[in-house]
Amino acid sequence: MRLLVCLLVGILQAAPIAAQDFPNRPIHVIAPFGPGTATDTVARVIAAELTRLTGQAAVVDNKPGAEGQIGAQAAATANPDGYTIFVTTQTTQAINQHVYKKLLYDPVKSFEPISGLSGGAQMVIVRNDLPARTIPEFIALARAQPGKLAFGSGNGSARGAAELFRIMAKVDLLGVPYKAQTQVIADLLGGRLDVTFSDFTTGLPPVRDGRARGLGVTSLERYPGLEQYPAVAEFVPGYESRPWNAVYAPAGTPRPIIDKLNALIREAVASEAYRNLLKITLAVPFPCSPEELAAFQARETVKWGEIVRVAGMQEP
């Protein structure tokens, strides 16, 4: 009996002690999309800030594939000790479960929410030689050539935005899936695609330097810093698509460790380096508590479930 009491006391004391000492070795940061993508860019700044704040190396590990499922599974099956975190988006946490009949992970049960990171909007981008300079002109062109204009998507967010536009604007577009949005942009610039609904990180550079044409943004109203581009909703009432990034840990990670990670992530999001990233990507910071992230994810899951259903995005 005395031995059992000692064991129980040791177990109860272990988590707080571990949290006080955390982290005392490198942190593994899994990103479910490839290098150069918006998620990868966010993950690398967060990793650099965690390294600075803790004195322990935080290393990004890109695991792209299957709409983020490969990376999500790797994070979900990692040791729940706080030394693996998952920087991801609504693609893995709110969309995939509605698209695929079977997932390699559970978006809720496989993870412990830590904090939001940032959120923003997307841009409708077309190749320069496409004879459409506005959203109304693009809609007219698509209606005149049903099933001929091809959109590329390197993640669920890009595909969801395009599919929602297809339904709400009543146009017939041909979807072409890619492993990464960087590949989509490359093929758009090469003339092999007509349009994409891209995150700002990947899509804005070629628009700004004139290699592609931006037609509008996916926020309900004109986006701060990009006021010269109309909101798609000005022509397709009610249209909106807002991507986001957040960070999770494997399910079972002790709450004291989650709280320590939340504090570190909040400090990283408030850093000058992260603020500079947001200036470039025109995203807004989204730090929050684990409970707030869980509630937000639940709302996003419902919203994207309806979009997937209406757009017919379910895989057979």
C-alpha positions in Angstrom: 0.0 0.0 0.0 2.8 2.4 0.9 4.5 1.6 -2.3 1.3 2.4 -4.3 0.9 5.7 -2.6 4.5 6.6 -3.4 4.0 5.7 -7.0 0.8 7.8 -7.3 2.6 10.8 -5.7 5.4 10.4 -8.1 3.1 10.3 -11.1 1.2 13.4 -9.9 4.4 15.3 -9.4 6.0 14.3 -12.6 4.0 16.5 -15.0 4.6 19.8 -13.2 8.3 19.1 -12.9 8.5 18.1 -16.5 6.7 21.4 -17.5 9.1 23.4 -15.4 12.1 21.8 -17.2 10.4 22.0 -20.6 12.0 22.2 -23.2 15.4 20.7 -22.5 16.0 19.2 -25.9 15.1 20.0 -29.6 11.5 20.4 -30.7 10.2 18.7 -33.9 7.9 21.0 -35.9 5.9 19.1 -38.5 4.4 21.1 -41.4 2.1 19.0 -43.7 2.8 21.0 -46.9 6.0 21.5 -48.9 8.8 24.1 -48.6 7.8 27.6 -49.8 4.1 27.2 -49.0 2.3 29.5 -46.6 2.2 26.9 -43.9 5.9 26.2 -44.3 6.8 29.9 -44.1 4.8 30.3 -40.9 6.3 27.1 -39.4 9.8 28.3 -40.0 9.3 31.7 -38.4 7.6 30.0 -35.4 10.5 27.5 -35.2 13.1 30.2 -35.3 11.3 32.1 -32.5 11.0 29.0 -30.4 14.7 28.4 -30.8 15.4 32.0 -29.7 13.0 31.8 -26.7 14.0 28.4 -25.4 17.6 28.0 -26.4 16.7 24.6 -27.8 16.7 24.0 -31.6 13.2 23.8 -33.2 13.5 22.1 -36.5 10.8 22.1 -39.3 10.1 18.8 -40.9 8.0 19.1 -44.1 5.8 16.0 -44.7 3.6 16.9 -47.7 1.1 14.6 -49.4 -2.5 13.5 -49.4 -3.9 17.0 -48.7 -1.8 17.1 -45.5 -2.7 13.7 -44.2 0.9 12.4 -44.3 2.0 15.2 -42.0 -1.1 15.0 -39.8 -0.6 11.2 -39.2 3.1 11.7 -38.4 2.1 14.4 -35.8 -0.8 12.4 -34.4 1.4 9.3 -33.8 4.3 11.1 -32.3 5.3 10.8 -28.6 2.9 13.1 -26.7 5.7 14.8 -24.7 5.6 18.3 -26.1 8.6 17.8 -28.3 6.6 17.3 -31.5 4.2 20.1 -32.5 2.1 20.4 -35.7 1.7 23.7 -37.6 -1.2 23.3 -39.9 -4.4 24.7 -41.4 -8.1 24.1 -41.9 -7.2 21.7 -44.6 -6.2 19.0 -42.1 -8.3 20.1 -39.2 -11.7 21.1 -40.7 -11.9 20.1 -44.4 -10.4 16.7 -45.0 -12.8 14.8 -42.7 -15.6 15.8 -45.1 -13.7 15.1 -48.3 -12.3 11.6 -47.5 -14.3 8.6 -46.3 -11.3 7.4 -44.3 -8.5 9.6 -42.8 -5.1 8.6 -41.5 -5.9 10.6 -38.3 -8.8 12.1 -36.4 -8.8 15.9 -36.6 -10.1 16.3 -33.0 -9.2 13.1 -31.1 -5.6 12.8 -32.4 -4.6 16.3 -31.2 -4.4 18.7 -28.3 -5.0 22.3 -29.5 -2.3 24.8 -28.5 -2.9 28.1 -30.2 -4.0 29.9 -33.3 -1.2 31.6 -35.3 -2.6 33.7 -38.1 -5.4 34.1 -40.6 -6.1 36.0 -43.8 -7.7 35.6 -47.2 -6.8 34.4 -50.7 -6.5 36.0 -54.1 -8.0 34.9 -57.4 -5.1 34.8 -59.8 -5.1 34.1 -63.5 -2.4 33.8 -66.1 -1.5 37.0 -67.8 -2.7 36.0 -71.3 -6.2 35.0 -70.1 -8.7 37.4 -71.6 -10.3 38.4 -68.3 -9.2 41.4 -66.3 -12.0 41.4 -63.7 -14.1 38.9 -61.8 -17.2 39.6 -64.0 -15.1 39.1 -67.1 -13.7 35.8 -65.7 -17.2 34.6 -64.9 -18.4 35.5 -68.4 -15.4 33.7 -70.0 -16.0 30.6 -67.8 -19.7 30.5 -68.8 -18.8 30.8 -72.4 -16.3 27.8 -72.1 -17.9 25.4 -69.7 -15.5 22.9 -68.3 -12.5 24.4 -70.3 -10.9 26.7 -67.7 -8.6 24.8 -65.3 -8.0 25.8 -61.7 -5.1 24.3 -59.7 -5.1 23.7 -56.0 -2.3 22.5 -53.8 -4.3 22.2 -50.6 -7.9 21.9 -49.3 -8.1 25.6 -48.7 -7.3 26.5 -52.3 -9.6 23.8 -53.6 -12.4 24.7 -51.3 -12.3 28.4 -52.3 -12.4 27.5 -56.0 -15.2 25.0 -55.6 -17.2 27.4 -53.5 -16.7 30.0 -56.3 -17.8 27.5 -58.9 -21.0 26.8 -57.1 -21.9 30.4 -56.1 -20.9 32.0 -59.4 -22.6 29.2 -61.4 -19.6 28.3 -63.6 -18.1 25.0 -64.7 -14.3 24.9 -63.9 -11.9 21.9 -64.3 -10.1 21.1 -61.0 -6.5 20.0 -61.1 -5.0 18.8 -57.8 -1.3 19.4 -56.8 0.8 18.4 -53.9 1.7 22.1 -53.1 0.5 25.5 -54.0 4.0 26.5 -55.1 3.6 23.9 -57.9 0.3 25.4 -58.8 1.8 28.9 -59.2 4.6 27.5 -61.3 2.2 25.8 -63.7 0.0 28.9 -63.8 3.0 31.0 -64.8 3.9 28.4 -67.4 0.4 28.7 -69.0 -0.7 25.2 -68.0 -3.4 26.5 -65.7 -5.9 29.3 -66.0 -6.7 30.3 -62.5 -6.0 29.6 -58.8 -7.4 30.7 -55.5 -4.1 31.2 -53.7 -2.8 32.2 -50.3 -1.1 35.5 -50.3 2.3 34.1 -49.3 2.5 32.0 -52.5 0.3 34.1 -54.8 1.2 37.7 -54.2 4.8 37.8 -55.4 4.1 36.9 -59.1 1.1 39.3 -59.1 3.2 42.1 -57.7 6.0 41.6 -60.2 3.6 41.3 -63.1 4.0 37.6 -64.0 0.3 36.9 -63.2 -2.8 38.9 -62.8 -4.8 39.3 -59.6 -8.6 39.7 -60.0 -9.9 39.9 -56.5 -9.7 38.7 -52.9 -11.8 36.1 -51.0 -12.6 38.2 -48.0 -16.2 39.6 -47.7 -14.8 43.2 -48.1 -11.7 44.6 -49.7 -8.6 43.5 -47.8 -6.4 45.9 -45.9 -3.3 46.5 -48.0 -4.9 45.2 -51.1 -7.7 47.7 -51.5 -7.1 48.0 -55.3 -8.5 44.4 -55.7 -12.2 44.0 -55.2 -13.7 41.4 -53.0 -15.2 38.5 -55.0 -18.3 39.1 -52.8 -18.9 42.4 -54.7 -19.9 40.3 -57.7 -20.9 37.0 -56.0 -22.8 38.1 -52.9 -21.9 36.2 -49.8 -18.8 34.6 -51.1 -16.0 34.3 -48.6 -13.0 32.0 -47.9 -10.6 32.7 -45.0 -7.6 30.4 -44.5 -5.9 30.1 -41.1 -2.9 28.5 -39.4 -2.7 27.0 -35.9 -0.5 24.7 -33.9 -1.3 21.4 -32.2 0.4 18.7 -30.2 -0.3 14.9 -30.2 -3.3 13.8 -28.1 -2.2 13.0 -24.5 0.4 15.7 -24.2 0.1 16.8 -20.5 -1.8 20.0 -19.9 1.1 21.7 -18.1 3.2 21.2 -21.3 0.4 22.5 -23.4 0.2 25.6 -21.3 3.9 26.1 -21.6 3.7 25.7 -25.3 0.8 28.1 -25.5 2.8 30.8 -23.6 5.8 30.2 -25.9 3.6 30.4 -29.1 1.9 33.6 -27.9 5.3 35.1 -27.4 6.5 34.0 -30.8 3.4 35.4 -32.5 4.0 38.8 -30.7 7.7 38.8 -31.9 9.1 41.3 -34.4 10.0 38.5 -36.7 6.4 37.2 -36.9 5.0 40.7 -37.2 7.4 41.3 -40.2 6.1 38.1 -41.7 2.5 39.2 -41.4 3.4 42.5 -43.1 4.6 40.6 -46.1 1.8 38.0 -46.2 -0.9 40.5 -45.1 -2.2 38.0 -42.5 -3.5 38.9 -39.1 -2.2 37.4 -35.8 -4.5 34.8 -34.2 -3.1 33.8 -30.8 -5.7 32.2 -28.5 -6.1 29.6 -25.7 -6.4 25.9 -26.4 -10.1 26.1 -25.5 -10.6 29.0 -27.9 -8.8 27.1 -30.7 -10.9 24.0 -30.1 -14.2 26.0 -30.3 -13.0 27.8 -33.4 -12.0 24.5 -35.1 -15.5 23.1 -34.3 -17.2 26.1 -36.0 -14.9 25.8 -39.0 -15.6 22.1 -39.3 -19.3 22.8 -39.6 -18.8 25.6 -42.1 -16.5 23.6 -44.3 -18.7 20.5 -44.1 -21.5 22.4 -45.7 -19.1 23.8 -48.4 -17.8 20.4 -49.2 -21.3 19.0 -49.4 -22.7 21.7 -51.6 -19.6 21.7 -53.9 -19.6 17.9 -54.2 -16.0 17.6 -53.1 -16.4 14.2 -51.4 -14.0 11.6 -52.7 -15.6 8.3 -53.9 
